[in-house]
Amino acid sequence: MLRTPPSKKAVDKNQLALVYQPKVNLKTTQIAGMESLLRWNRSSWNYKLQKVLCRILERAQTF
Protein backbone atom coordinates (compact mmCIF):
# COMPACT_ATOMS: atom_id res chain seq x y z
CA MET A 1 0.00 0.00 0.00
CA LEU A 2 1.45 3.35 -1.04
CA ARG A 3 1.23 6.18 1.46
CA THR A 4 0.82 9.79 0.46
CA PRO A 5 3.73 11.87 1.82
CA PRO A 6 2.71 14.36 4.53
CA SER A 7 3.99 17.23 2.38
CA LYS A 8 1.66 16.25 -0.49
CA LYS A 9 -1.28 16.18 1.90
CA ALA A 10 -0.28 19.62 3.20
CA VAL A 11 -0.30 21.01 -0.34
CA ASP A 12 -3.64 19.37 -1.13
CA LYS A 13 -5.18 20.78 2.06
CA ASN A 14 -3.67 24.25 1.50
CA GLN A 15 -1.81 24.05 4.84
CA LEU A 16 1.44 25.69 3.70
CA ALA A 17 1.96 29.42 4.05
CA LEU A 18 4.80 31.60 2.83
CA VAL A 19 5.72 34.18 5.46
CA TYR A 20 8.11 37.10 5.02
CA GLN A 21 10.08 38.20 8.04
CA PRO A 22 12.12 41.40 8.20
CA LYS A 23 15.71 41.37 9.42
CA VAL A 24 16.28 44.42 11.60
CA ASN A 25 19.63 46.05 12.35
CA LEU A 26 19.43 46.45 16.12
CA LYS A 27 21.94 49.32 16.16
CA THR A 28 20.04 51.46 13.65
CA THR A 29 16.57 49.88 14.01
CA GLN A 30 16.37 49.91 10.22
CA ILE A 31 15.19 46.97 8.14
CA ALA A 32 18.34 45.37 6.76
CA GLY A 33 16.70 42.67 4.65
CA MET A 34 14.00 40.05 4.50
CA GLU A 35 13.80 36.30 4.74
CA SER A 36 11.04 34.02 3.60
CA LEU A 37 9.83 31.10 5.67
CA LEU A 38 7.60 28.23 4.65
CA ARG A 39 5.24 27.43 7.52
CA TRP A 40 3.09 24.35 7.85
CA ASN A 41 -0.23 25.17 9.51
CA ARG A 42 -1.93 22.11 10.94
CA SER A 43 -4.73 22.50 13.42
CA SER A 44 -3.12 19.94 15.72
CA TRP A 45 0.33 21.57 15.60
CA ASN A 46 -0.20 25.29 14.99
CA TYR A 47 2.89 26.46 13.09
CA LYS A 48 5.82 24.10 12.87
CA LEU A 49 9.32 25.47 13.03
CA GLN A 50 11.15 25.66 9.75
CA LYS A 51 13.76 23.10 10.82
CA VAL A 52 11.11 20.53 11.66
CA LEU A 53 9.34 21.10 8.35
CA CYS A 54 12.59 20.68 6.41
CA ARG A 55 13.36 17.41 8.20
CA ILE A 56 9.89 16.05 7.42
CA LEU A 57 10.21 16.97 3.74
CA GLU A 58 13.71 15.50 3.52
CA ARG A 59 12.52 12.22 5.02
CA ALA A 60 9.63 12.09 2.58
CA GLN A 61 12.10 12.92 -0.23
CA THR A 62 9.59 15.32 -1.69
CA PHE A 63 12.10 17.95 -2.78
MOBELRA-V212863 format. One record per residue. RES is the residue in one letter. SS is DSSP state (alpha for helix, beta for strand, coil for the rest). PSI is psi in radians with two decimals (none if undefined). Layout:
res:RES ss:SS psi:PSI
res:RES ss:SS psi:PSI
This chain:
res:M ss:coil psi:2.18
res:L ss:coil psi:2.36
res:R ss:coil psi:2.50
res:T ss:coil psi:2.23
res:P ss:coil psi:2.54
res:P ss:alpha psi:-0.61
res:S ss:alpha psi:-0.61
res:K ss:alpha psi:-0.72
res:K ss:alpha psi:-0.69
res:A ss:alpha psi:-0.70
res:V ss:alpha psi:-0.81
res:D ss:alpha psi:-0.59
res:K ss:coil psi:0.12
res:N ss:coil psi:0.79
res:Q ss:coil psi:-0.06
res:L ss:beta psi:2.44
res:A ss:beta psi:2.36
res:L ss:beta psi:2.16
res:V ss:beta psi:2.35
res:Y ss:beta psi:2.34
res:Q ss:beta psi:2.20
res:P ss:beta psi:2.57
res:K ss:beta psi:2.16
res:V ss:beta psi:2.30
res:N ss:beta psi:1.99
res:L ss:coil psi:-0.42
res:K ss:coil psi:-0.70
res:T ss:coil psi:-0.22
res:T ss:coil psi:0.35
res:Q ss:beta psi:2.63
res:I ss:beta psi:2.15
res:A ss:beta psi:-0.16
res:G ss:beta psi:-3.02
res:M ss:beta psi:2.70
res:E ss:beta psi:2.63
res:S ss:beta psi:2.45
res:L ss:beta psi:2.40
res:L ss:beta psi:2.04
res:R ss:beta psi:2.49
res:W ss:beta psi:1.96
res:N ss:beta psi:1.87
res:R ss:beta psi:2.40
res:S ss:coil psi:-0.56
res:S ss:coil psi:-0.25
res:W ss:coil psi:-0.38
res:N ss:beta psi:-2.43
res:Y ss:beta psi:2.26
res:K ss:coil psi:2.58
res:L ss:coil psi:2.64
res:Q ss:alpha psi:-0.72
res:K ss:alpha psi:-0.72
res:V ss:alpha psi:-0.76
res:L ss:alpha psi:-0.78
res:C ss:alpha psi:-0.73
res:R ss:alpha psi:-0.72
res:I ss:alpha psi:-0.80
res:L ss:alpha psi:-0.69
res:E ss:alpha psi:-0.74
res:R ss:alpha psi:-0.65
res:A ss:alpha psi:-0.17
res:Q ss:coil psi:0.78
res:T ss:coil psi:-0.62
res:F ss:coil psi:none
